[in-house]
Structure formats: structure tokens, C-alpha cells
Amino acid sequence: MTPAITLEELLAWNDESSKFWKAHLDANPALLDLPCDIGGTTNVQGFVRHIWSAELRSGQRIARQPLTDRERLPAGPLDALFDLHVQALQLFRMLLADPAQNWDDKMTLDLNWLPPEARIFSRRKLAAHALFHSQRHWAQLATLVRAAGFPSGFKGDLLFSPALV
């Protein structure tokens, strides 16, 4: 066994976290209206949209599919937002199951806020970034809801993931 953490394992960790937050927000729907200014959002629902839409659009980039227009991404309800994660998960699983994928292949992203020389990434790096992006934001959400008096009990550290041994 390789000592490296695989993209498949990171994807499983990502899915665990997404399912945790979906269940927690289903059980505490008032949290969706909690103010939040992370990622250009105004509330938790917008923040969750940011997380799951970034997953989907990253997967689409890696698969070289057309990106879903931001305006066409649902703003809610939570089930529609979670479907973005489900779509991303299916896309990542399809890509990871294909032995013909060249993960070291470079791609130039349309991120106009980066200088042109900083827009070139391997598909592998973009996949890892997308999965860590979600985890970083889930940790921010755990802090936000705890500070607002609604602790979630989120154990988002990789160490606590049942997907990894």
C-alpha cells in the first residue's frame, strides 16, 4: 500500500463532511439564515451554495465539460444545493475510475483574478484543491455556528474520517 492519501480517499472524506452538514442543516434549518460573509456570501445558505457549486464546477473543469453558469445554479432550497454535491461526486467518481485519465495534464483556468502565469494547474492539483476547498470551508462553518451558539459537533479533521484507516 502506498503511504499517500489518494484522491478517492479525499473524495470519501469530502462526501462524509457534506452528508454531515446536510443532516445538520436539515435538523437546524434556521442556521441557513445565519449571517455569513465568507466567499462573497451573505448567509449560511449562500455559503453552502458556494461550497457545493465550487465542487461541481471544479469537476466540470477537470472533465473538460462546459461549466454550469453561476446564474443557473440553484440558490436553494438545501436539497437542490445538495444535488450539486451529488453531481460533483458522480463526476469525480467517474473520472477517478477511468484509468485513461492523465491527472498530470495541465489546464489553464479562467480565473481572471489570478495573473495569467498563475492560472495553469494539473488536473490532479485542481481535484485536490476542490476537495480541500470544501473541507476548509466546512471547518469555517463549524466555527461560525459554534460562535453563534449552535455547536455542530463537526469532526472534520482527516484523522477522524472513517473513510481512511
N, C-alpha and C positions, 0 to 999 in steps of 0.2 A: 504494500500500500504506500502511496506517495504521502509525504508529510504535508503536502499543500492542501489548502481548503479549495474545493472545486467550485465552479460556478453553479453546478447542480446543488451543492450543499448551501451556498449562499442564497439560491432561489428558494430552497425549502425553508430557510430561516426567515427570508422575506415573507413567504406565504404565512408562516406561523404568526408573525407580527401583524400582518394585515388582518388575519382572521381574529386575532385578539382584539384589535381596535374596532373591527366591525361589530363584534359581540358587545364590547364595552359601550360603544356609542349607541347601539340598538337598545341596550339596557338603560342608558342615560342620555336620551335624545336632547335634553336641554343643553348638554355640552356643545352641541353643534353650533349654537348661537353665541358661545363664549368668544369674546373679542380675541383676535389673534392677528398679528401683523407680519408673520413670517412668510416669506415667499411672495410678497405682494398681495397678501390676502387680508380680509377684514374680520373673519371669524373662523372657527374650527372647521366648519363645513367647507369653506373655501380652501383651507389648508389641506384637508384630506383630498379634495379635488386636485390640488397641486401635486400631491404625492403620487396618487394613482394615475393621473394623466401623464406625469413625467415618466413613470414606468412604461406605460403604453407607447408613448411617443419614442422613447429610447429603443424599445423592442422593434418598433417600426423602422427606425433608422438602421439598426443592426441588420434587419431583414431586407433592407433596401426597398421597403414598401412606402407608398405615399403616406405622409403624416396626416393624421386626423386634424383638421383645422381646429384651433383652440375654441373658436366660436361655436363649433358643433359638439364640443364636449359638454356633457350634462353638468349643470350647476347643482343638481340634487334630483331626487332625494338620495339618501345614503345607499340604498340598494343599487341605484343607477351608477353611483360613483364606484361602488364595489365591483360592478361589472367591468369597469376599466381595468381594475387589478386582475380580474379573471381573464380578460382578453390578453393582457400583458403576460400573465402566467402561461397561458396556452402558447403564445408566440415564443416565449423564451424556451419552453419545453420542446417545441418543435425544432427550434434552432439547435439546441443542445443535443438533441437526439440524432441530428444529421451529421454523419461522420465526414461529409464533404465540405463542411463549413471551414473556412480559413479564418480563424479568430485573430490572427496576426495581421490580416489585411487592413490597410489604412483607409480611413474615410475622413472627409472634410465636412465638418458640421456647419450648419447655417446659424451660428451663434454670433450675431453681429456685435455683441458687446465684448467679444474677445478679439484681440488683434489677429490678423489673418494667419500668422505663423503659429498661433496657439490653438487653432481650430482643427488640427489634424490629430486623430486618435486611432488606435487599433480598435477593432470591434470588441476584442476581449476587454480592453480598458473601459470602453463605454458600457459594456454589460456589467462589469464590477462596479463602476461608478453608479449606475442606475440602482443597483441593489443596495449599495451603501448609502446612497442618497435617501432612500426610503427609511432605512434604519436610523440614520442621523435625525431625520425629521420626526420619527416616532418617539425618539428619546426627548426631543424638544417638546412634543405634545405631552408626554408623561410629566415633564416639569411644569408645563403650563397648567394642566388640570390639577396637579398637586398644589401648586401655588394658589389656585382659585378655590381650594378647599374640597376638591373631588379626587383624592388619590385613586389611581387606577390599579396599582399593584403590578404594573408592567415590568417584566423582567426581560428587557430587550438585549442584554449582553449576549454575545455569541456563546459564552461559557454556559449559559442556562438553556440553550436551544436543544430540545430533544432530537432535532433533525441531525445533529452532529454528535458523534460519540467521543 
